[in-house]
Amino acid sequence: MNSFEIKSARLNGLSLLLKSLDIDEIQTELTDQLSKLEELNAFPFILDLSLFNDVQLSQIKEIIYLFERFHLKVIALQHYDEQFSQFASQLGLFFQLGVKANKSNETNTSRGSRENAPYEKNKNTFSQTVIIDRPVRSGQQIYAENSDLVVTSLVSEGAEIVADGNIHAYAPVRGRVFAGASGDLNAQIFILSMQAQLVCIAGIYRIFDQKLPSTLYKQNVKIFLQENKLSITAIHP
């Protein structure tokens, strides 16, 4: 009998599209967003360097070290140029081949933030649905692999619900929500009472460190991607 077994697993990683190589500028922004970033300490990050062609290994190393000081763990580099895989290898990181990033994409949104993820459209369609009819408590994670997820009870603060497909929550959601976890840009999130800490679709996320407007907070909402940006709209009966 073997003492251990290696199996495939899925991590909820987030993509971080780097827009500046200025270490002081990055540090200032990290400091300003410290309270928001504490929500992300448990997640691995993919450092997307697609906006830069001329980057030195020492620069990447310094930036990764800076993120680690803020408890943000970078596990991989991403770039559309496969030559960047050499940097990843030298730093002991994974390499992910991405698509060319568009500099015009903005990252600031009202009351939160998100990053553009490198996923291409996932053409898979899901025929299964996972149904959870019990409360999801703080520290627990529900993951619906290759399927949609339906939750009919409270999702507590500090809990996570994750699906490769769509997520339908017919109860208050106060935790973190990840739809399209395998990269499906068409995935959507439906929440009966919107109180989430974080929502994410295909790696594009938004943190809610302040209450949403009354038209959305504790309301029935639909969350989807529109031109690689998260959109939240109220669902009126």
C-alpha positions as CSV (number, residue, x, y, z in Angstrom):
1,M,0.0,0.0,0.0
2,N,1.4,3.4,-1.0
3,S,1.8,6.0,1.7
4,F,0.7,8.8,-0.7
5,E,-1.0,9.3,-4.0
6,I,-0.5,12.2,-6.5
7,K,-3.7,13.4,-8.1
8,S,-4.6,16.3,-10.3
9,A,-6.0,19.3,-8.5
10,R,-7.4,22.7,-9.3
11,L,-6.2,26.0,-7.8
12,N,-8.2,29.2,-7.9
13,G,-5.4,31.3,-9.6
14,L,-5.7,34.9,-10.5
15,S,-4.0,36.7,-13.4
16,L,-2.2,39.9,-12.6
17,L,-1.6,42.0,-15.7
18,L,1.5,44.2,-15.0
19,K,1.2,47.7,-16.4
20,S,4.3,49.3,-15.0
21,L,7.9,48.1,-14.2
22,D,8.5,51.0,-11.8
23,I,9.0,49.3,-8.5
24,D,8.2,52.4,-6.5
25,E,4.9,52.9,-8.3
26,I,3.9,49.3,-7.8
27,Q,4.8,49.5,-4.1
28,T,2.7,52.6,-3.6
29,E,-0.3,51.0,-5.2
30,L,0.1,47.8,-3.2
31,T,0.3,49.9,0.0
32,D,-2.8,51.9,-1.0
33,Q,-4.8,48.7,-1.7
34,L,-3.5,46.7,1.3
35,S,-6.9,46.1,2.8
36,K,-8.3,44.8,-0.5
37,L,-5.3,42.5,-1.2
38,E,-5.7,40.8,2.2
39,E,-8.7,39.0,0.6
40,L,-6.4,37.5,-2.0
41,N,-3.5,36.2,0.2
42,A,-4.7,32.6,-0.3
43,F,-4.6,32.6,-4.1
44,P,-1.7,31.9,-6.4
45,F,-1.0,34.5,-9.1
46,I,0.1,34.4,-12.7
47,L,2.2,37.4,-13.5
48,D,1.2,38.5,-17.0
49,L,4.1,40.5,-18.6
50,S,2.4,40.7,-22.0
51,L,2.6,44.5,-22.2
52,F,6.4,44.4,-22.1
53,N,8.9,43.0,-24.6
54,D,12.1,44.4,-23.0
55,V,12.2,43.1,-19.4
56,Q,15.3,42.1,-17.4
57,L,15.3,39.1,-15.2
58,S,16.4,41.2,-12.3
59,Q,13.3,43.4,-12.8
60,I,11.0,40.5,-12.7
61,K,12.7,39.1,-9.6
62,E,12.4,42.4,-7.8
63,I,8.7,42.7,-8.6
64,I,7.9,39.1,-7.5
65,Y,9.8,39.7,-4.3
66,L,7.8,42.9,-3.7
67,F,4.5,41.0,-4.2
68,E,5.7,38.3,-1.7
69,R,6.3,41.1,0.9
70,F,2.6,41.8,0.5
71,H,1.8,38.1,0.9
72,L,0.9,37.7,-2.8
73,K,2.4,34.5,-4.2
74,V,3.4,34.4,-7.9
75,I,3.6,30.8,-9.2
76,A,3.8,31.5,-12.9
77,L,4.8,33.9,-15.6
78,Q,2.7,34.6,-18.7
79,H,3.7,36.1,-22.0
80,Y,2.7,35.7,-25.7
81,D,6.4,35.3,-26.5
82,E,7.6,31.8,-25.6
83,Q,11.1,33.1,-25.0
84,F,9.9,34.3,-21.6
85,S,9.7,30.7,-20.5
86,Q,13.4,31.0,-19.9
87,F,12.8,33.6,-17.3
88,A,10.2,31.4,-15.7
89,S,12.6,28.5,-15.6
90,Q,15.4,30.6,-14.0
91,L,13.0,31.8,-11.3
92,G,11.6,28.3,-10.6
93,L,8.1,29.3,-11.9
94,F,5.7,27.8,-14.3
95,F,5.2,29.4,-17.7
96,Q,1.9,30.0,-19.4
97,L,1.7,31.0,-23.0
98,G,-0.8,33.8,-23.4
99,V,-2.3,36.1,-25.9
100,K,-1.1,39.6,-26.7
101,A,-2.6,42.1,-24.1
102,N,-4.3,45.3,-25.1
103,K,-2.9,48.4,-23.4
104,S,-6.2,50.2,-23.7
105,N,-7.9,47.8,-21.3
106,E,-8.5,49.6,-18.0
107,T,-8.2,47.9,-14.6
108,N,-10.0,50.4,-12.3
109,T,-13.7,50.1,-11.6
110,S,-15.9,51.8,-9.1
111,R,-15.8,50.1,-5.7
112,G,-13.4,47.3,-6.8
113,S,-10.8,46.0,-9.2
114,R,-10.2,43.3,-11.7
115,E,-7.5,42.0,-14.0
116,N,-7.7,40.8,-17.6
117,A,-7.1,37.1,-17.7
118,P,-5.3,35.3,-20.5
119,Y,-8.1,32.7,-21.2
120,E,-9.4,32.1,-24.6
121,K,-13.1,31.2,-25.0
122,N,-13.9,27.8,-23.7
123,K,-16.1,26.0,-26.2
124,N,-17.1,23.3,-23.8
125,T,-20.8,23.0,-22.9
126,F,-21.8,21.5,-19.6
127,S,-24.6,19.0,-19.4
128,Q,-24.3,18.4,-15.6
129,T,-25.4,20.6,-12.7
130,V,-24.1,20.3,-9.1
131,I,-26.8,21.2,-6.6
132,I,-25.9,22.3,-3.0
133,D,-28.8,22.6,-0.7
134,R,-26.9,23.2,2.6
135,P,-25.2,26.3,3.9
136,V,-21.6,26.8,2.7
137,R,-19.8,27.9,5.8
138,S,-16.7,30.1,6.3
139,G,-13.5,28.3,5.2
140,Q,-15.4,25.8,3.0
141,Q,-15.1,25.5,-0.8
142,I,-17.6,24.0,-3.2
143,Y,-16.2,23.2,-6.6
144,A,-18.4,22.1,-9.6
145,E,-15.9,20.6,-12.1
146,N,-17.1,20.7,-15.7
147,S,-20.5,21.7,-14.7
148,D,-22.8,24.5,-13.5
149,L,-23.4,25.0,-9.8
150,V,-26.7,25.7,-8.1
151,V,-26.7,26.8,-4.5
152,T,-30.0,27.1,-2.6
153,S,-28.6,28.1,0.9
154,L,-26.5,30.8,2.4
155,V,-22.9,31.2,1.3
156,S,-21.1,32.7,4.4
157,E,-18.4,35.3,4.4
158,G,-15.0,33.5,3.9
159,A,-16.6,30.6,2.0
160,E,-16.0,30.0,-1.7
161,I,-18.3,28.6,-4.5
162,V,-16.5,27.7,-7.7
163,A,-17.7,26.2,-11.0
164,D,-16.3,25.7,-14.5
165,G,-19.7,26.8,-15.8
166,N,-22.4,29.1,-14.5
167,I,-23.3,29.7,-10.9
168,H,-26.9,30.2,-9.7
169,A,-27.2,31.2,-6.0
170,Y,-30.8,31.3,-4.8
171,A,-29.8,32.6,-1.3
172,P,-27.6,35.4,0.1
173,V,-24.0,35.2,-1.0
174,R,-21.5,36.8,1.4
175,G,-18.3,34.9,0.3
176,R,-16.3,34.6,-2.9
177,V,-17.8,33.4,-6.2
178,F,-15.7,32.0,-9.1
179,A,-17.6,31.1,-12.4
180,G,-15.9,30.0,-15.6
181,A,-13.0,28.6,-13.6
182,S,-11.7,26.6,-16.6
183,G,-11.7,29.8,-18.7
184,D,-15.2,30.0,-20.1
185,L,-15.7,33.7,-20.9
186,N,-19.4,33.1,-21.4
187,A,-20.0,31.9,-17.9
188,Q,-22.4,34.0,-15.8
189,I,-23.3,34.4,-12.1
190,F,-26.8,34.8,-10.8
191,I,-27.2,35.8,-7.1
192,L,-30.5,36.3,-5.3
193,S,-29.0,38.6,-2.6
194,M,-25.7,40.2,-3.7
195,Q,-23.4,40.6,-0.7
196,A,-20.3,38.9,-2.1
197,Q,-16.7,39.7,-1.0
198,L,-15.4,38.9,-4.5
199,V,-16.7,37.7,-7.8
200,C,-14.6,36.3,-10.6
201,I,-15.4,35.0,-14.1
202,A,-12.6,33.3,-16.1
203,G,-9.9,35.0,-14.0
204,I,-11.4,38.5,-14.3
205,Y,-12.3,39.5,-10.8
206,R,-13.6,42.3,-8.7
207,I,-13.3,42.9,-4.9
208,F,-16.1,44.6,-3.0
209,D,-14.5,46.4,-0.1
210,Q,-17.4,48.8,0.2
211,K,-21.2,48.2,-0.2
212,L,-22.6,48.4,-3.7
213,P,-25.3,50.9,-4.6
214,S,-28.7,50.2,-3.1
215,T,-29.9,49.2,-6.6
216,L,-27.5,46.2,-6.4
217,Y,-26.6,45.5,-2.8
218,K,-28.8,42.7,-1.4
219,Q,-30.6,42.6,-4.7
220,N,-31.1,39.9,-7.3
221,V,-28.2,40.4,-9.8
222,K,-26.6,38.9,-12.9
223,I,-22.8,39.2,-13.4
224,F,-21.2,38.6,-16.8
225,L,-18.3,39.6,-19.0
226,Q,-18.7,42.4,-21.5
227,E,-15.6,43.2,-23.6
228,N,-13.5,41.5,-21.0
229,K,-14.9,43.6,-18.2
230,L,-17.2,42.5,-15.4
231,S,-20.7,43.9,-15.6
232,I,-23.2,43.7,-12.8
233,T,-26.9,44.4,-13.5
234,A,-30.0,44.0,-11.3
235,I,-32.6,41.5,-12.3
236,H,-36.1,42.9,-11.9
237,P,-39.1,40.7,-11.5
